[in-house]
Amino acid sequence: MLLAYLLIASEHLNHVNKATTAMFAGVVGWILYLCSGVDQQAAVHDAFTVHSAYFCSIVLYLLSTMTIVEVLSDNGCFDFISDFLHTRSKRRFLWGTALITFLLSANLDNLTTVVLMLTVVRRMLANRRQRIYIGAAIVVAACCGGSFTVIGDVTTLMIWTKGAVTPTAFAQAMLPPALVAMIIPVLLISFDLPETLDINRRYIVYRGDDAAIPLWQRIVMLVLGIGGLWFVPTFHRLTLLPPFLGSLCVLGVIWVLNEVFNHRSIRSEQPLTLPGSDRRLQYEVFQVIMFFIGVALAVSVLVEIGAMAAAGRWIDMHIHDIYVFSVFMGVLSAVLDNVCLVLSAVSIYDVLPATEGLTAYQQFFTQNGQYWHLIVLSGCVGGCLLPIGSTAGYALLKSEDMGMWWYFRKISGKVLLGWIAALITYFGVDYIVNII
């Protein structure tokens, strides 16, 4: 597993796809575990089935949200982004892009948001240097926006389904630091851009016929799609069913309306997909899903053999400080994908019941405890220190053929300042709330 983590962290050097490495490590890990003398039937039914059900439910949620975004995009629900951003002013374009990305990633998963926004920016900006700077701002805004809601990122979805946080309390605690972590890097990036951007002429969307999609149809689809995803936490709380069932329900409603609204185009076999979509980026999304499955398989093996529990005991004995540990994990997530780090950190500890007699250190691991907040904040923001630290950054790396050294020189320092300010904000807000 350590060898696999090393290969994943050095993917940009060894050119071995990290999804391949993760899948191989996960499968081989389970094979070795079953060949180590355990009761194979019990291990498969009592261990493997439980773990696979957990992370497969997360994968199904990601697939359903990706499909929802695809249907909404085909219905022109995101055309307002191009209309709003069609300006040569760097302030309006940069801050508009960052704020839209931040808000969308809070509702959709951040990788889907990054793919959508990079496609829009790639179509609108002619200058590659300007696209890279704007793309870096998109990556930071997406990771920060996804970190303050339980449905915005794979990492937050994991701790929510684990029962470590509740949606409302998590959003209240994470929104202020997430905003700060986004605002500071974007503000510093704005100083590196010229006052006037090289904007292409307005792009006219053609969807197979001359009839434009009515505004009311786009609004209805967008409200039902985004509003439906916001209802998923409530659905989970009321029914105790996995979140992916709620997102599949939303997808079903959206798909039915899509068939009703666009029955003429569907019947005449005219194309409904948006022309100019970057299918290469969409392929990256599926690779990320396979990567998550592989990492989840690998970590579940470490849980079963007791390695994660042993790591927790070692941390309690030698570090015994969640602040130092979370910062270390954030720095490490810059070179190793933050999904790996957060999934590992979440698997080390169980959620403790909030009972009397807990020590101050143990209270960090209760539901809505600071440990879960800091791990997500450090993992999401720290993962932006380098483009290989997050799936969103890796999408930018691939789409613009960006250099690692350029990102380190131009962006990493800005992200680091935002991360430090976000940690100060988190503790400051927590201190004020405790006083009140």
Helices and strands as residue ranges (DSSP letters): H 2-9, H 11-14, H 18-34, H 40-42, I 43-48, H 49-74, H 79-85, H 90-107, H 110-124, H 128-146, H 154-161, H 167-190, H 215-239, H 243-261, H 263-267, H 279-304, H 307-318, H 322-332, H 338-348, G 362-365, H 370-382, G 387-389, H 391-400, H 404-407, I 408-412, H 413-435
